[in-house]
Amino acid sequence: MLLSNEGARAGEETVQLYLRARTASLTRPIAELKGFQRVFLEPGEERRVHFSLLSEALAFVAPDGELRKETGDFELRIGPSAASGLSARFRFENGGRITPAPPGSP
């Protein structure tokens, strides 16, 4: 994500990374905070913000207390809050393969 300060004063922004499981065997939170970065920018400055997301971030605790990762569709959102920003969808498959979400997926 490219972050820029178009104002006349220096400022700080907190860029947040949220994950949503679009399909799952259990009801999951609508938005799970998986990372954030506080970025200080001078007037007119731009900076690219990068996040790394390991497959462990897709896991959840099942009713039996075990940590599980399931095949399914996910949505990532990067921005100043869970309600705004850039988003992308992907599909996670057992074995760790990640592909773009199929068209028309939930």
N, C-alpha and C positions, 0 to 999 in steps of 0.2 A: 504494500500500500504506500502510495506517495503522499506524504503529509507536508503541507506548506502553511507558512504564516504569512497571510496577506495583509495583516494589520501593521500599524505604525509602531507597535511596542513588542518587546520580547514576551514570550509566553510559553506555557507548558500545557501539553495535552496528554491525556492518558488514553492510549490506544488499546482496546480490549479485543480478545479473541474468544468467541462463543461457539459452542458446538451444540447441535440439536440432532437427535436421532429421529429421523422421519418415519422409520419402521423399526419396531422392536417387539419382543415377546412380552415385555413389561412396559407399563407406563413410565416414561422418563421425563425429566424436567424439560420445559420448552426451550430453555437456554441454560447451558452449563458453562460457566467461566473457566476457560482452559489456559489462559495466559493474558498478560498485560505488559505494556511498556510505557513508562513515563518519558516523554520526549520534550526537551527544551529547544525552542527555536527562536532565533533572532528575527527581526523584521525582514521579510523577503526571503528567508531561508527555506529550503526544501530538504526533506530527508526521506529516504525510503525505509520503511519499517518491515522487518522480516520476522516471521514466526516459524518454528519447527514444531510439528505435531507428531508424536510417536503413536503407534497403534494402541498402546496402553491407555491413551487418553480416551479411546472409544469404549473402554471396558466399563462394566457396572457390576455392582454386588447383587447377585441373584438371591432369591429367598432362602436357599440352602447355605448362604454365607460365602459362596465361592465367587471369585472374580471371573467374569465372562466377557468375551468379545463375540458379537454375532454378526453374521452377514446382514447387511441392510443399507438403506440410503440415509445419508447424513447431510446436514447443511452447516457450513461454516459462515460466521459473520464476523467481520473485522470493522471496528469503528469506535466512536466515543461512548457507545452504550449498546445494550442488547437490542434496542429498538431501531437503531439506525446504522448505516455503514454499508460496506460492500459484502455481497454474499455469493457463495458458490455451493453447488451440490456435488456430491460424489457418492459412489457405492463402494463399500468395504466388503471384501469377500474373505471367507476363511482362508488362511494361509497368508494373509496380509496384503493381498492384491487390492489396489485402489484404482478405480476407473471413474470417468464422468458418469453422473446419474443418467439413466435412460430417459429419453423425452417422455413427458407425461407422468413421471414418477411423482408420488405424493409429496 
